[in-house]
Amino acid sequence: MTGPQEDDAEKEGKLKAALWYSVGQTVDAVAISQDLNATPHFIGGLSEMCWAQIETIAQDLEAFAKHAGRTTINAEDVLLLARRNEGLASILQAEAKAAKEKDAR
């Protein structure tokens, strides 16, 4: 029987593998379309960089929710996270508005 830490480590490993695969597929598609080559080492480095960014984003979202006295992350937290990226923020605001309108129906 495995303990909670082993389960978490196993889940993290599966998530990292899925991220590596997705990044690899995306890089390969772009490389083919632009007649470039990408080494497995590059894909691995990019995957690790993406993983580190995901961890940072998760910590920030948790902190925003905790600061608001909540235990659940919501759309407001995501919008707060994106506030410094105007293009992304406007897309997310439009999606949040559309989701609210859909829920109101």
C-alpha angles and dihedrals in degrees: 000000000000126000128231093263092052090048091051092048090049092049091048090051091051092048092049091049091050091048091048090051093048094046089048092051092049094046091047092051092050092043092052093047091051096038093244136132126232120194123221086243090059092047090049092050092048090048092052091048090051090049092052090050091049090052091050092048091049092052092048093049091049090050092050092051092046091049089054090052095251133123093204126072113229139181092275089062091051091049090050090051091052096046094108094052103068096189094050092041092055092049092048092046090053091049092047091050091049091049092050091050091049091050091049092059 
